[in-house]
Each structure stands twice: as structure tokens, then as C-alpha cells.
């Protein structure tokens, strides 16, 4: 998939666990894993906003388009 999710990078920068992040965003740890592993087909803007609020970052810090990825 040409969109790469960089949640793990932002969590590592803040030394925040997936469990803490999931709780603060309002997701289950399993759903965070789906996002982190690039298996999500969509992300709600409200979820993206919550992730950015918790991590104090911009959407572009969490999502990156990479040329040459497989097309769906």
C-alpha cells in the first residue's frame, strides 16, 4: 500500500506504549495494531484528530505516501 502509517515512530519518540496510546485515543490495542501494521482500509478524521491531539503532531507525521507501492 502506498500509504505508510508511522504511529510506531511517533510512539517511540514519546516513549509511549501502545496500551497507553490506545486508551488516550479511545481505541482498542487491537485496532491500534491494525493501524500500525498498515492493514486499515480507512481512518476516520475524528480518530486521526484524536491521535494527533494525543501525540501533539500533524497528520503528515503519522501518514506518508510512498511512490511505487502496490495498488489496491
PQR file of N, CA, C, O and H, with PARSE charges and radii, in Angstrom:
ATOM      1  N   UNK A   1       0.852  -1.184   0.000 -0.4000 1.5000
ATOM      2  CA  UNK A   1       0.000   0.000   0.000 -0.0000 2.0000
ATOM      3  C   UNK A   1       0.890   1.236   0.000  0.5500 1.7000
ATOM      4  O   UNK A   1       1.849   1.309   0.769 -0.5500 1.4000
ATOM      5  N   UNK A   2       0.585   2.197  -0.845 -0.4000 1.5000
ATOM      6  CA  UNK A   2       1.448   3.374  -0.935 -0.0000 2.0000
ATOM      7  C   UNK A   2       1.341   4.338   0.247  0.5500 1.7000
ATOM      8  O   UNK A   2       2.143   5.267   0.342 -0.5500 1.4000
ATOM      9  H   UNK A   2      -0.194   2.138  -1.470  0.4000 1.0000
ATOM     10  N   UNK A   3       0.382   4.148   1.145 -0.4000 1.5000
ATOM     11  CA  UNK A   3       0.299   4.972   2.353 -0.0000 2.0000
ATOM     12  C   UNK A   3       0.932   4.184   3.497  0.5500 1.7000
ATOM     13  O   UNK A   3       0.499   3.077   3.816 -0.5500 1.4000
ATOM     14  H   UNK A   3      -0.270   3.393   1.068  0.4000 1.0000
ATOM     15  N   UNK A   4       1.960   4.767   4.108 -0.4000 1.5000
ATOM     16  CA  UNK A   4       2.659   4.126   5.220 -0.0000 2.0000
ATOM     17  C   UNK A   4       2.256   4.833   6.510  0.5500 1.7000
ATOM     18  O   UNK A   4       2.280   6.061   6.588 -0.5500 1.4000
ATOM     19  H   UNK A   4       2.312   5.666   3.849  0.4000 1.0000
ATOM     20  N   UNK A   5       1.889   4.052   7.514 -0.4000 1.5000
ATOM     21  CA  UNK A   5       1.480   4.593   8.809 -0.0000 2.0000
ATOM     22  C   UNK A   5       2.697   4.604   9.732  0.5500 1.7000
ATOM     23  O   UNK A   5       3.366   3.585   9.897 -0.5500 1.4000
ATOM     24  H   UNK A   5       1.870   3.054   7.450  0.4000 1.0000
ATOM     25  N   UNK A   6       2.976   5.748  10.325 -0.4000 1.5000
ATOM     26  CA  UNK A   6       4.172   5.938  11.141 -0.0000 2.0000
ATOM     27  C   UNK A   6       3.850   6.145  12.628  0.5500 1.7000
ATOM     28  O   UNK A   6       4.566   6.863  13.326 -0.5500 1.4000
ATOM     29  H   UNK A   6       2.432   6.576  10.191  0.4000 1.0000
ATOM     30  N   UNK A   7       2.785   5.519  13.102 -0.4000 1.5000
ATOM     31  CA  UNK A   7       2.411   5.655  14.505 -0.0000 2.0000
ATOM     32  C   UNK A   7       3.530   5.158  15.409  0.5500 1.7000
ATOM     33  O   UNK A   7       3.820   5.768  16.438 -0.5500 1.4000
ATOM     34  H   UNK A   7       2.203   4.936  12.535  0.4000 1.0000
ATOM     35  N   UNK A   8       4.158   4.050  15.025 -0.4000 1.5000
ATOM     36  CA  UNK A   8       5.212   3.476  15.867 -0.0000 2.0000
ATOM     37  C   UNK A   8       6.375   4.437  16.070  0.5500 1.7000
ATOM     38  O   UNK A   8       6.972   4.474  17.146 -0.5500 1.4000
ATOM     39  H   UNK A   8       3.923   3.554  14.189  0.4000 1.0000
ATOM     40  N   UNK A   9       6.697   5.211  15.045 -0.4000 1.5000
ATOM     41  CA  UNK A   9       7.790   6.195  15.151 -0.0000 2.0000
ATOM     42  C   UNK A   9       7.425   7.265  16.165  0.5500 1.7000
ATOM     43  O   UNK A   9       8.238   7.626  17.016 -0.5500 1.4000
ATOM     44  H   UNK A   9       6.213   5.180  14.171  0.4000 1.0000
ATOM     45  N   UNK A  10       6.205   7.772  16.074 -0.4000 1.5000
ATOM     46  CA  UNK A  10       5.771   8.832  16.989 -0.0000 2.0000
ATOM     47  C   UNK A  10       5.646   8.307  18.424  0.5500 1.7000
ATOM     48  O   UNK A  10       5.964   9.021  19.374 -0.5500 1.4000
ATOM     49  H   UNK A  10       5.545   7.479  15.383  0.4000 1.0000
ATOM     50  N   UNK A  11       5.188   7.070  18.581 -0.4000 1.5000
ATOM     51  CA  UNK A  11       5.115   6.484  19.926 -0.0000 2.0000
ATOM     52  C   UNK A  11       6.510   6.325  20.521  0.5500 1.7000
ATOM     53  O   UNK A  11       6.721   6.607  21.700 -0.5500 1.4000
ATOM     54  H   UNK A  11       4.930   6.489  17.809  0.4000 1.0000
ATOM     55  N   UNK A  12       7.453   5.878  19.712 -0.4000 1.5000
ATOM     56  CA  UNK A  12       8.825   5.697  20.195 -0.0000 2.0000
ATOM     57  C   UNK A  12       9.442   7.027  20.613  0.5500 1.7000
ATOM     58  O   UNK A  12      10.134   7.097  21.629 -0.5500 1.4000
ATOM     59  H   UNK A  12       7.281   5.649  18.754  0.4000 1.0000
ATOM     60  N   UNK A  13       9.195   8.080  19.838 -0.4000 1.5000
ATOM     61  CA  UNK A  13       9.725   9.413  20.177 -0.0000 2.0000
ATOM     62  C   UNK A  13       9.244   9.865  21.554  0.5500 1.7000
ATOM     63  O   UNK A  13       9.956  10.551  22.288 -0.5500 1.4000
ATOM     64  H   UNK A  13       8.633   8.023  19.014  0.4000 1.0000
ATOM     65  N   UNK A  14       8.013   9.461  21.883 -0.4000 1.5000
ATOM     66  CA  UNK A  14       7.413   9.911  23.149 -0.0000 2.0000
ATOM     67  C   UNK A  14       7.510   8.860  24.249  0.5500 1.7000
ATOM     68  O   UNK A  14       7.044   9.073  25.368 -0.5500 1.4000
ATOM     69  H   UNK A  14       7.435   8.903  21.287  0.4000 1.0000
ATOM     70  N   UNK A  15       8.124   7.718  23.918 -0.4000 1.5000
ATOM     71  CA  UNK A  15       8.243   6.608  24.862 -0.0000 2.0000
ATOM     72  C   UNK A  15       6.870   6.253  25.444  0.5500 1.7000
ATOM     73  O   UNK A  15       6.716   6.058  26.650 -0.5500 1.4000
ATOM     74  H   UNK A  15       8.503   7.545  23.009  0.4000 1.0000
ATOM     75  N   UNK A  16       5.884   6.175  24.552 -0.4000 1.5000
ATOM     76  CA  UNK A  16       4.511   5.871  24.942 -0.0000 2.0000
ATOM     77  C   UNK A  16       4.176   4.451  24.480  0.5500 1.7000
ATOM     78  O   UNK A  16       4.498   4.066  23.356 -0.5500 1.4000
ATOM     79  H   UNK A  16       6.009   6.333  23.573  0.4000 1.0000
ATOM     80  N   UNK A  17       3.542   3.693  25.335 -0.4000 1.5000
ATOM     81  CA  UNK A  17       3.160   2.323  24.973 -0.0000 2.0000
ATOM     82  C   UNK A  17       1.907   2.332  24.106  0.5500 1.7000
ATOM     83  O   UNK A  17       1.142   3.296  24.099 -0.5500 1.4000
ATOM     84  H   UNK A  17       3.281   4.005  26.248  0.4000 1.0000
ATOM     85  N   UNK A  18       1.717   1.246  23.383 -0.4000 1.5000
ATOM     86  CA  UNK A  18       0.510   1.090  22.566 -0.0000 2.0000
ATOM     87  C   UNK A  18      -0.719   1.105  23.460  0.5500 1.7000
ATOM     88  O   UNK A  18      -1.737   1.695  23.098 -0.5500 1.4000
ATOM     89  H   UNK A  18       2.338   0.463  23.389  0.4000 1.0000
ATOM     90  N   UNK A  19      -0.642   0.469  24.610 -0.4000 1.5000
ATOM     91  CA  UNK A  19      -1.777   0.445  25.531 -0.0000 2.0000
ATOM     92  C   UNK A  19      -2.172   1.826  26.012  0.5500 1.7000
ATOM     93  O   UNK A  19      -3.354   2.170  26.028 -0.5500 1.4000
ATOM     94  H   UNK A  19       0.184  -0.010  24.904  0.4000 1.0000
ATOM     95  N   UNK A  20      -1.184   2.618  26.406 -0.4000 1.5000
ATOM     96  CA  UNK A  20      -1.472   3.985  26.860 -0.0000 2.0000
ATOM     97  C   UNK A  20      -2.050   4.817  25.720  0.5500 1.7000
ATOM     98  O   UNK A  20      -3.025   5.546  25.902 -0.5500 1.4000
ATOM     99  H   UNK A  20      -0.224   2.339  26.394  0.4000 1.0000
ATOM    100  N   UNK A  21      -1.435   4.698  24.540 -0.4000 1.5000
ATOM    101  CA  UNK A  21      -1.915   5.433  23.371 -0.0000 2.0000
ATOM    102  C   UNK A  21      -3.356   5.050  23.045  0.5500 1.7000
ATOM    103  O   UNK A  21      -4.198   5.922  22.826 -0.5500 1.4000
ATOM    104  H   UNK A  21      -0.643   4.106  24.393  0.4000 1.0000
ATOM    105  N   UNK A  22      -3.638   3.757  23.014 -0.4000 1.5000
ATOM    106  CA  UNK A  22      -4.989   3.279  22.701 -0.0000 2.0000
ATOM    107  C   UNK A  22      -6.005   3.839  23.684  0.5500 1.7000
ATOM    108  O   UNK A  22      -7.077   4.298  23.289 -0.5500 1.4000
ATOM    109  H   UNK A  22      -2.955   3.050  23.193  0.4000 1.0000
ATOM    110  N   UNK A  23      -5.664   3.798  24.960 -0.4000 1.5000
ATOM    111  CA  UNK A  23      -6.583   4.303  25.980 -0.0000 2.0000
ATOM    112  C   UNK A  23      -6.840   5.798  25.806  0.5500 1.7000
ATOM    113  O   UNK A  23      -7.984   6.247  25.879 -0.5500 1.4000
ATOM    114  H   UNK A  23      -4.793   3.424  25.281  0.4000 1.0000
ATOM    115  N   UNK A  24      -5.783   6.561  25.577 -0.4000 1.5000
ATOM    116  CA  UNK A  24      -5.926   8.019  25.457 -0.0000 2.0000
ATOM    117  C   UNK A  24      -6.655   8.424  24.186  0.5500 1.7000
ATOM    118  O   UNK A  24      -7.341   9.447  24.170 -0.5500 1.4000
ATOM    119  H   UNK A  24      -4.854   6.196  25.517  0.4000 1.0000
ATOM    120  N   UNK A  25      -6.519   7.636  23.111 -0.4000 1.5000
ATOM    121  CA  UNK A  25      -7.199   7.944  21.853 -0.0000 2.0000
ATOM    122  C   UNK A  25      -8.635   7.435  21.859  0.5500 1.7000
ATOM    123  O   UNK A  25      -9.502   8.006  21.197 -0.5500 1.4000
ATOM    124  H   UNK A  25      -5.962   6.805  23.124  0.4000 1.0000
ATOM    125  N   UNK A  26      -8.889   6.357  22.609 -0.4000 1.5000
ATOM    126  CA  UNK A  26     -10.225   5.778  22.647 -0.0000 2.0000
ATOM    127  C   UNK A  26     -10.375   4.610  21.678  0.5500 1.7000
ATOM    128  O   UNK A  26     -11.468   4.350  21.177 -0.5500 1.4000
ATOM    129  H   UNK A  26      -8.185   5.893  23.147  0.4000 1.0000
ATOM    130  N   UNK A  27      -9.274   3.906  21.416 -0.4000 1.5000
ATOM    131  CA  UNK A  27      -9.278   2.726  20.562 -0.0000 2.0000
ATOM    132  C   UNK A  27      -8.873   1.509  21.386  0.5500 1.7000
ATOM    133  O   UNK A  27      -8.340   1.639  22.487 -0.5500 1.4000
ATOM    134  H   UNK A  27      -8.385   4.118  21.823  0.4000 1.0000
ATOM    135  N   UNK A  28      -9.132   0.334  20.842 -0.4000 1.5000
ATOM    136  CA  UNK A  28      -8.612  -0.869  21.469 -0.0000 2.0000
ATOM    137  C   UNK A  28      -7.167  -1.059  21.014  0.5500 1.7000
ATOM    138  O   UNK A  28      -6.800  -0.611  19.927 -0.5500 1.4000
ATOM    139  H   UNK A  28      -9.565   0.227  19.947  0.4000 1.0000
ATOM    140  N   UNK A  29      -6.345  -1.715  21.827 -0.4000 1.5000
ATOM    141  CA  UNK A  29      -4.975  -2.012  21.374 -0.0000 2.0000
ATOM    142  C   UNK A  29      -4.952  -2.799  20.062  0.5500 1.7000
ATOM    143  O   UNK A  29      -4.037  -2.628  19.256 -0.5500 1.4000
ATOM    144  H   UNK A  29      -6.642  -2.078  22.709  0.4000 1.0000
ATOM    145  N   UNK A  30      -5.949  -3.658  19.842 -0.4000 1.5000
ATOM    146  CA  UNK A  30      -6.031  -4.420  18.594 -0.0000 2.0000
ATOM    147  C   UNK A  30      -6.236  -3.499  17.396  0.5500 1.7000
ATOM    148  O   UNK A  30      -5.638  -3.710  16.341 -0.5500 1.4000
ATOM    149  H   UNK A  30      -6.692  -3.797  20.497  0.4000 1.0000
ATOM    150  N   UNK A  31      -7.071  -2.486  17.553 -0.4000 1.5000
ATOM    151  CA  UNK A  31      -7.291  -1.539  16.448 -0.0000 2.0000
ATOM    152  C   UNK A  31      -6.058  -0.678  16.197  0.5500 1.7000
ATOM    153  O   UNK A  31      -5.778  -0.324  15.052 -0.5500 1.4000
ATOM    154  H   UNK A  31      -7.556  -2.315  18.410  0.4000 1.0000
ATOM    155  N   UNK A  32      -5.324  -0.339  17.243 -0.4000 1.5000
ATOM    156  CA  UNK A  32      -4.071   0.391  17.055 -0.0000 2.0000
ATOM    157  C   UNK A  32      -3.094  -0.489  16.270  0.5500 1.7000
ATOM    158  O   UNK A  32      -2.381   0.003  15.396 -0.5500 1.4000
ATOM    159  H   UNK A  32      -5.552  -0.627  18.173  0.4000 1.0000
ATOM    160  N   UNK A  33      -3.062  -1.773  16.577 -0.4000 1.5000
ATOM    161  CA  UNK A  33      -2.185  -2.700  15.853 -0.0000 2.0000
ATOM    162  C   UNK A  33      -2.563  -2.764  14.379  0.5500 1.7000
ATOM    163  O   UNK A  33      -1.683  -2.807  13.519 -0.5500 1.4000
ATOM    164  H   UNK A  33      -3.642  -2.172  17.288  0.4000 1.0000
ATOM    165  N   UNK A  34      -3.846  -2.771  14.076 -0.4000 1.5000
ATOM    166  CA  UNK A  34      -4.304  -2.781  12.686 -0.0000 2.0000
ATOM    167  C   UNK A  34      -3.802  -1.522  11.966  0.5500 1.7000
ATOM    168  O   UNK A  34      -3.339  -1.596  10.827 -0.5500 1.4000
ATOM    169  H   UNK A  34      -4.561  -2.737  14.775  0.4000 1.0000
ATOM    170  N   UNK A  35      -3.895  -0.388  12.627 -0.4000 1.5000
ATOM    171  CA  UNK A  35      -3.391   0.860  12.038 -0.0000 2.0000
ATOM    172  C   UNK A  35      -1.878   0.817  11.861  0.5500 1.7000
ATOM    173  O   UNK A  35      -1.362   1.143  10.792 -0.5500 1.4000
ATOM    174  H   UNK A  35      -4.271  -0.328  13.552  0.4000 1.0000
ATOM    175  N   UNK A  36      -1.171   0.415  12.909 -0.4000 1.5000
ATOM    176  CA  UNK A  36       0.296   0.391  12.877 -0.0000 2.0000
ATOM    177  C   UNK A  36       0.831  -0.532  11.794  0.5500 1.7000
ATOM    178  O   UNK A  36       1.842  -0.230  11.159 -0.5500 1.4000
ATOM    179  H   UNK A  36      -1.589   0.150  13.778  0.4000 1.0000
ATOM    180  N   UNK A  37       0.161  -1.647  11.582 -0.4000 1.5000
ATOM    181  CA  UNK A  37       0.633  -2.637  10.621 -0.0000 2.0000
ATOM    182  C   UNK A  37       0.176  -2.380   9.190  0.5500 1.7000
ATOM    183  O   UNK A  37       0.450  -3.176   8.292 -0.5500 1.4000
ATOM    184  H   UNK A  37      -0.660  -1.893  12.097  0.4000 1.0000
ATOM    185  N   UNK A  38      -0.525  -1.260   8.979 -0.4000 1.5000
ATOM    186  CA  UNK A  38      -0.940  -0.894   7.632 -0.0000 2.0000
ATOM    187  C   UNK A  38      -2.071  -1.735   7.077  0.5500 1.7000
ATOM    188  O   UNK A  38      -2.261  -1.782   5.862 -0.5500 1.4000
ATOM    189  H   UNK A  38      -0.747  -0.613   9.708  0.4000 1.0000
ATOM    190  N   UNK A  39      -2.829  -2.403   7.943 -0.4000 1.5000
ATOM    191  CA  UNK A  39      -3.936  -3.241   7.476 -0.0000 2.0000
ATOM    192  C   UNK A  39      -5.264  -2.499   7.445  0.5500 1.7000
ATOM    193  O   UNK A  39      -6.259  -3.041   6.963 -0.5500 1.4000
ATOM    194  H   UNK A  39      -2.674  -2.364   8.931  0.4000 1.0000
ATOM    195  N   UNK A  40      -5.299  -1.272   7.947 -0.4000 1.5000
ATOM    196  CA  UNK A  40      -6.547  -0.498   7.959 -0.0000 2.0000
ATOM    197  C   UNK A  40      -6.864  -0.032   6.539  0.5500 1.7000
ATOM    198  O   UNK A  40      -5.972   0.373   5.794 -0.5500 1.4000
ATOM    199  H   UNK A  40      -4.491  -0.832   8.338  0.4000 1.0000
ATOM    200  N   UNK A  41      -8.128  -0.094   6.179 -0.4000 1.5000
ATOM    201  CA  UNK A  41      -8.568   0.381   4.868 -0.0000 2.0000
ATOM    202  C   UNK A  41      -9.003   1.840   4.909  0.5500 1.7000
ATOM    203  O   UNK A  41      -9.092   2.498   3.872 -0.5500 1.4000
ATOM    204  H   UNK A  41      -8.852  -0.423   6.784  0.4000 1.0000
ATOM    205  N   UNK A  42      -9.274   2.345   6.119 -0.4000 1.5000
ATOM    206  CA  UNK A  42      -9.736   3.720   6.275 -0.0000 2.0000
ATOM    207  C   UNK A  42      -9.462   4.184   7.702  0.5500 1.7000
ATOM    208  O   UNK A  42      -9.321   3.376   8.620 -0.5500 1.4000
ATOM    209  H   UNK A  42      -9.201   1.810   6.961  0.4000 1.0000
ATOM    210  N   UNK A  43      -9.392   5.496   7.867 -0.4000 1.5000
ATOM    211  CA  UNK A  43      -9.246   6.102   9.191 -0.0000 2.0000
ATOM    212  C   UNK A  43     -10.220   7.268   9.256  0.5500 1.7000
ATOM    213  O   UNK A  43     -10.215   8.133   8.380 -0.5500 1.4000
ATOM    214  H   UNK A  43      -9.507   6.153   7.122  0.4000 1.0000
ATOM    215  N   UNK A  44     -11.039   7.297  10.268 -0.4000 1.5000
ATOM    216  CA  UNK A  44     -11.969   8.422  10.443 -0.0000 2.0000
ATOM    217  C   UNK A  44     -11.181   9.683  10.798  0.5500 1.7000
ATOM    218  O   UNK A  44     -10.167   9.617  11.494 -0.5500 1.4000
ATOM    219  H   UNK A  44     -11.043   6.595  10.979  0.4000 1.0000
ATOM    220  N   UNK A  45     -11.649  10.808  10.322 -0.4000 1.5000
ATOM    221  CA  UNK A  45     -10.999  12.071  10.672 -0.0000 2.0000
ATOM    222  C   UNK A  45     -11.028  12.299  12.174  0.5500 1.7000
ATOM    223  O   UNK A  45     -10.087  12.865  12.730 -0.5500 1.4000
ATOM    224  H   UNK A  45     -12.473  10.862   9.757  0.4000 1.0000
ATOM    225  N   UNK A  46     -12.090  11.868  12.840 -0.4000 1.5000
ATOM    226  CA  UNK A  46     -12.158  12.054  14.297 -0.0000 2.0000
ATOM    227  C   UNK A  46     -11.077  11.225  14.992  0.5500 1.7000
ATOM    228  O   UNK A  46     -10.518  11.659  15.999 -0.5500 1.4000
ATOM    229  H   UNK A  46     -12.855  11.408  12.388  0.4000 1.0000
ATOM    230  N   UNK A  47     -10.778  10.037  14.460 -0.4000 1.5000
ATOM    231  CA  UNK A  47      -9.714   9.212  15.023 -0.0000 2.0000
ATOM    232  C   UNK A  47      -8.358   9.833  14.739  0.5500 1.7000
ATOM    233  O   UNK A  47      -7.494   9.872  15.615 -0.5500 1.4000
ATOM    234  H   UNK A  47     -11.231   9.685  13.642  0.4000 1.0000
ATOM    235  N   UNK A  48      -8.168  10.315  13.525 -0.4000 1.5000
ATOM    236  CA  UNK A  48      -6.911  10.976  13.170 -0.0000 2.0000
ATOM    237  C   UNK A  48      -6.696  12.213  14.039  0.5500 1.7000
ATOM    238  O   UNK A  48      -5.579  12.472  14.487 -0.5500 1.4000
ATOM    239  H   UNK A  48      -8.870  10.283  12.813  0.4000 1.0000
ATOM    240  N   UNK A  49      -7.753  12.970  14.275 -0.4000 1.5000
ATOM    241  CA  UNK A  49      -7.659  14.159  15.134 -0.0000 2.0000
ATOM    242  C   UNK A  49      -7.261  13.764  16.549  0.5500 1.7000
ATOM    243  O   UNK A  49      -6.418  14.417  17.164 -0.5500 1.4000
ATOM    244  H   UNK A  49      -8.660  12.760  13.911  0.4000 1.0000
ATOM    245  N   UNK A  50      -7.863  12.694  17.071 -0.4000 1.5000
ATOM    246  CA  UNK A  50      -7.543  12.247  18.427 -0.0000 2.0000
ATOM    247  C   UNK A  50      -6.095  11.775  18.517  0.5500 1.7000
ATOM    248  O   UNK A  50      -5.408  12.060  19.498 -0.5500 1.4000
ATOM    249  H   UNK A  50      -8.548  12.163  16.572  0.4000 1.0000
ATOM    250  N   UNK A  51      -5.629  11.056  17.499 -0.4000 1.5000
ATOM    251  CA  UNK A  51      -4.237  10.595  17.502 -0.0000 2.0000
ATOM    252  C   UNK A  51      -3.278  11.780  17.472  0.5500 1.7000
ATOM    253  O   UNK A  51      -2.275  11.786  18.185 -0.5500 1.4000
ATOM    254  H   UNK A  51      -6.187  10.824  16.702  0.4000 1.0000
ATOM    255  N   UNK A  52      -3.582  12.783  16.651 -0.4000 1.5000
ATOM    256  CA  UNK A  52      -2.727  13.973  16.583 -0.0000 2.0000
ATOM    257  C   UNK A  52      -2.746  14.752  17.890  0.5500 1.7000
ATOM    258  O   UNK A  52      -1.719  15.278  18.318 -0.5500 1.4000
ATOM    259  H   UNK A  52      -4.397  12.778  16.071  0.4000 1.0000
ATOM    260  N   UNK A  53      -3.917  14.825  18.525 -0.4000 1.5000
ATOM    261  CA  UNK A  53      -4.025  15.530  19.808 -0.0000 2.0000
ATOM    262  C   UNK A  53      -3.185  14.831  20.870  0.5500 1.7000
ATOM    263  O   UNK A  53      -2.435  15.482  21.598 -0.5500 1.4000
ATOM    264  H   UNK A  53      -4.751  14.397  18.177  0.4000 1.0000
ATOM    265  N   UNK A  54      -3.308  13.513  20.962 -0.4000 1.5000
ATOM    266  CA  UNK A  54      -2.580  12.747  21.973 -0.0000 2.0000
ATOM    267  C   UNK A  54      -1.070  12.824  21.737  0.5500 1.7000
ATOM    268  O   UNK A  54      -0.293  12.939  22.685 -0.5500 1.4000
ATOM    269  H   UNK A  54      -3.918  12.985  20.371  0.4000 1.0000
ATOM    270  N   UNK A  55      -0.660  12.759  20.466 -0.4000 1.5000
ATOM    271  CA  UNK A  55       0.770  12.760  20.145 -0.0000 2.0000
ATOM    272  C   UNK A  55       1.331  14.158  19.891  0.5500 1.7000
ATOM    273  O   UNK A  55       2.534  14.322  19.691 -0.5500 1.4000
ATOM    274  H   UNK A  55      -1.291  12.665  19.696  0.4000 1.0000
ATOM    275  N   UNK A  56       0.451  15.169  19.900 -0.4000 1.5000
ATOM    276  CA  UNK A  56       0.855  16.553  19.628 -0.0000 2.0000
ATOM    277  C   UNK A  56       1.658  16.615  18.326  0.5500 1.7000
ATOM    278  O   UNK A  56       2.803  17.067  18.296 -0.5500 1.4000
ATOM    279  H   UNK A  56      -0.527  15.036  20.063  0.4000 1.0000
ATOM    280  N   UNK A  57       1.011  16.141  17.245 -0.4000 1.5000
ATOM    281  CA  UNK A  57       1.676  16.104  15.948 -0.0000 2.0000
ATOM    282  C   UNK A  57       0.685  16.470  14.850  0.5500 1.7000
ATOM    283  O   UNK A  57      -0.489  16.729  15.116 -0.5500 1.4000
ATOM    284  H   UNK A  57       0.081  15.773  17.269  0.4000 1.0000
ATOM    285  N   UNK A  58       1.167  16.487  13.631 -0.4000 1.5000
ATOM    286  CA  UNK A  58       0.350  16.758  12.466 -0.0000 2.0000
ATOM    287  C   UNK A  58       0.012  15.440  11.762  0.5500 1.7000
ATOM    288  O   UNK A  58       0.745  14.464  11.923 -0.5500 1.4000
ATOM    289  H   UNK A  58       2.121  16.277  13.415  0.4000 1.0000
ATOM    290  N   UNK A  59      -1.087  15.385  10.981 -0.4000 1.5000
ATOM    291  CA  UNK A  59      -1.424  14.156  10.258 -0.0000 2.0000
ATOM    292  C   UNK A  59      -0.267  13.639   9.390  0.5500 1.7000
ATOM    293  O   UNK A  59      -0.089  12.428   9.255 -0.5500 1.4000
ATOM    294  H   UNK A  59      -1.682  16.177  10.850  0.4000 1.0000
ATOM    295  N   UNK A  60       0.500  14.534   8.815 -0.4000 1.5000
ATOM    296  CA  UNK A  60       1.634  14.129   7.991 -0.0000 2.0000
ATOM    297  C   UNK A  60       2.745  13.449   8.770  0.5500 1.7000
ATOM    298  O   UNK A  60       3.595  12.780   8.184 -0.5500 1.4000
ATOM    299  H   UNK A  60       0.355  15.518   8.925  0.4000 1.0000
ATOM    300  N   UNK A  61       2.745  13.613  10.081 -0.4000 1.5000
ATOM    301  CA  UNK A  61       3.712  12.900  10.916 -0.0000 2.0000
ATOM    302  C   UNK A  61       3.317  11.429  11.085  0.5500 1.7000
ATOM    303  O   UNK A  61       4.157  10.582  11.387 -0.5500 1.4000
ATOM    304  H   UNK A  61       2.053  14.157  10.557  0.4000 1.0000
ATOM    305  N   UNK A  62       2.033  11.143  10.888 -0.4000 1.5000
ATOM    306  CA  UNK A  62       1.517   9.792  11.081 -0.0000 2.0000
ATOM    307  C   UNK A  62       1.322   9.021   9.784  0.5500 1.7000
ATOM    308  O   UNK A  62       1.371   7.791   9.773 -0.5500 1.4000
ATOM    309  H   UNK A  62       1.350  11.831  10.643  0.4000 1.0000
ATOM    310  N   UNK A  63       1.100   9.744   8.692 -0.4000 1.5000
ATOM    311  CA  UNK A  63       0.821   9.121   7.401 -0.0000 2.0000
ATOM    312  C   UNK A  63       1.787   9.640   6.357  0.5500 1.7000
ATOM    313  O   UNK A  63       2.074  10.836   6.302 -0.5500 1.4000
ATOM    314  H   UNK A  63       1.060  10.743   8.701  0.4000 1.0000
ATOM    315  N   UNK A  64       2.291   8.730   5.524 -0.4000 1.5000
ATOM    316  CA  UNK A  64       3.221   9.125   4.469 -0.0000 2.0000
ATOM    317  C   UNK A  64       2.878   8.370   3.198  0.5500 1.7000
ATOM    318  O   UNK A  64       2.665   7.157   3.229 -0.5500 1.4000
ATOM    319  H   UNK A  64       2.057   7.759   5.569  0.4000 1.0000
ATOM    320  N   UNK A  65       2.822   9.083   2.077 -0.4000 1.5000
ATOM    321  CA  UNK A  65       2.619   8.457   0.785 -0.0000 2.0000
ATOM    322  C   UNK A  65       3.969   8.066   0.215  0.5500 1.7000
ATOM    323  O   UNK A  65       4.888   8.884   0.178 -0.5500 1.4000
ATOM    324  H   UNK A  65       2.994  10.068   2.051  0.4000 1.0000
ATOM    325  N   UNK A  66       4.100   6.812  -0.234 -0.4000 1.5000
ATOM    326  CA  UNK A  66       5.340   6.317  -0.795 -0.0000 2.0000
ATOM    327  C   UNK A  66       5.080   5.874  -2.221  0.5500 1.7000
ATOM    328  O   UNK A  66       4.247   5.001  -2.466 -0.5500 1.4000
ATOM    329  H   UNK A  66       3.353   6.147  -0.204  0.4000 1.0000
ATOM    330  N   UNK A  67       5.791   6.475  -3.161 -0.4000 1.5000
ATOM    331  CA  UNK A  67       5.619   6.114  -4.574 -0.0000 2.0000
ATOM    332  C   UNK A  67       6.049   4.678  -4.809  0.5500 1.7000
ATOM    333  O   UNK A  67       6.957   4.170  -4.152 -0.5500 1.4000
ATOM    334  H   UNK A  67       6.468   7.184  -2.962  0.4000 1.0000
ATOM    335  N   UNK A  68       5.383   4.031  -5.758 -0.4000 1.5000
ATOM    336  CA  UNK A  68       5.777   2.675  -6.132 -0.0000 2.0000
ATOM    337  C   UNK A  68       5.163   1.588  -5.296  0.5500 1.7000
ATOM    338  O   UNK A  68       5.502   0.418  -5.472 -0.5500 1.4000
ATOM    339  H   UNK A  68       4.645   4.443  -6.292  0.4000 1.0000
ATOM    340  N   UNK A  69       4.261   1.935  -4.382 -0.4000 1.5000
ATOM    341  CA  UNK A  69       3.594   0.914  -3.576 -0.0000 2.0000
ATOM    342  C   UNK A  69       2.566   0.172  -4.411  0.5500 1.7000
ATOM    343  O   UNK A  69       2.198   0.625  -5.495 -0.5500 1.4000
ATOM    344  H   UNK A  69       3.986   2.886  -4.239  0.4000 1.0000
ATOM    345  N   UNK A  70       2.107  -0.950  -3.920 -0.4000 1.5000
ATOM    346  CA  UNK A  70       1.126  -1.727  -4.664 -0.0000 2.0000
ATOM    347  C   UNK A  70      -0.213  -1.007  -4.682  0.5500 1.7000
ATOM    348  O   UNK A  70      -0.581  -0.352  -3.706 -0.5500 1.4000
ATOM    349  H   UNK A  70       2.405  -1.318  -3.040  0.4000 1.0000
ATOM    350  N   UNK A  71      -0.929  -1.121  -5.764 -0.4000 1.5000
ATOM    351  CA  UNK A  71      -2.237  -0.505  -5.905 -0.0000 2.0000
ATOM    352  C   UNK A  71      -3.318  -1.459  -5.419  0.5500 1.7000
ATOM    353  O   UNK A  71      -3.216  -2.671  -5.605 -0.5500 1.4000
ATOM    354  H   UNK A  71      -0.630  -1.652  -6.556  0.4000 1.0000
ATOM    355  N   UNK A  72      -4.355  -0.907  -4.794 -0.4000 1.5000
ATOM    356  CA  UNK A  72      -5.445  -1.750  -4.293 -0.0000 2.0000
ATOM    357  C   UNK A  72      -6.546  -1.858  -5.327  0.5500 1.7000
ATOM    358  O   UNK A  72      -7.552  -2.527  -5.090 -0.5500 1.4000
ATOM    359  H   UNK A  72      -4.438   0.078  -4.643  0.4000 1.0000
TER
END
